[in-house]
Amino acid sequence: MAMFEFTVPVAAKVPVAHYHKPYDETIYGLEGVVTFTVDGKPVEIGPGQTCFIPRGAVHGFNNLKQSDVKALAVITPALLGPDFFKEAAAIVNPGGPPDLGKLKAVMLKHGLVPVVPTVASR
């Protein structure tokens, strides 16, 4: 298993929903409340609460509240490591909108499959 702590600032949104086939993910709330969307269903995770994200479930998260969030993610088996987060941070953190093409390439490199929203036909 791999574990990492992450912080989600106020009003932050994951720019690309995704799924992963080779591992499960469990989120443990530490501070604040983060809203995950798992297979289209919103799940609020606060301190002491958990959310299990099975392999193949499309998910993303947003901080819709007025305080920063801190949570712990557990990946089983340990197929995601610090290289992914360093590479993704280099794309997301410089300021301004992230280059989604570069971000998607980094995601795919590390086993995360980006899901582009579809537009319903009229």
Secondary structure, 3 states (H helix, E strand, C coil): CEEEEEEECCCCECCCEEECCCCEEEEEEEECCEEEEECCEEEEECCCCEEEECCCCCEEEECCCCCCEEEEEEEECCCCCHHHHHHHHHHHCCCCCCCHHHHHHHHHHCCCEEECCCCCCC
